[in-house]
Amino acid sequence: MGALAAAAFDRMKPLQLSILCLAVVLPLSVWFAGTAAAPGLLASGRISSAEAGWLAASVQLGFVAGTLVSAVLGLADRWPERRFFAGSAMLAGCCALLQSLLAPAGWESFVLRALAGACMAGVYPVGMKLAASWAKGDLGLLIGLLVGALTLGSGLPHLLPWLLGGVDWQLAYRAAGVLALLGGLIILAFRPGPLLGRRPPFNPAALLELWRDRRLRLANAGYLGHMWELYAMWAWIGVFLTQAGGMRPAGPFVFLVLGAGALGCVGLGLLADRFNRAAMAAAAMALSGLCAALIGPASAWLPGLVLPLALLWGASAVADSAQFSACTVLCARPELSGTMLTAQTCMGFLLTVPAIQLMAWAGPALGWEFAFMLLAPGPLLGAWAMARLAPLLPPR
């Protein structure tokens, strides 16, 4: 890269990444709209707890289905990235707006939530690929900023009802729909960086590289251990802090825990770009696994440690998230990076469904003093996989 080209690269990069972060976070408000709407609907008796659970699960399952189709067809690499992103975001926005006109629960609502989740397959993995196109020795930080912004956005639904005294469910969906439409328009102003790979031909067999390449196998094993823990912790930490930690209302504390994760993403991203990113991810996973094992017993024997452990867990559990994506980008062929990222997220989010349901059983059955211990094996095994990957990782 010549001096003039390098100067232009450095000048354009902050603006383009700011546009990308905003464009990614806005459509994902559709994902979190159900979280904001559910408390008011439950309090008014408009939906049951089972229906609230299905509204959340429908988005997860829709995302899994969307990423599976995208990975098999190679859409994230074969289609123009900005158009794919914009179309997905706008369709998700239309789903949210339409849902505000229907009954809050029922098969039509579940279908719309699943469709909105499927649309996120064109937003989240594609956004990571676009961020990587601007990387120059700072891949971990760039994806860490993106994941950190998403983590902070995921915490807002826990804070808004407490700040506003409740959120009308129709307003939650409508606001999310408008934000998603806006995000779809904003991405059109984004300009990909010079490291965007060429478009490959249609080849479903390319997915086999996930298994053939040992480095990708290890990166995906680490990611699966991470996802076994992360969303189950996010889903149940509020209940834990209320019932075992005695923190009422729990919403502000949950926001602090998730907000700590945003700081963790940026902090570990900086370290990962300086040192071995797989080793940094392994260290974060070992710490989060330790927190998962200790926070339950602490609630029974050392209650003063519950909030510090929760904040440390919130920071470490998601801090490594961006580094799995960064490792995958580094190890995959450039023209297949979008497909590899999409397949990775598909497998990970599929694993979140049984993990979340396991906590739904373990909390009442075992007590919260022991329930979170069932999550600890995931990050600890993931740390082992990332430690094995560390010496195999190509230069950043």
Disulfide bonds with the S-S distance in Angstrom:
none
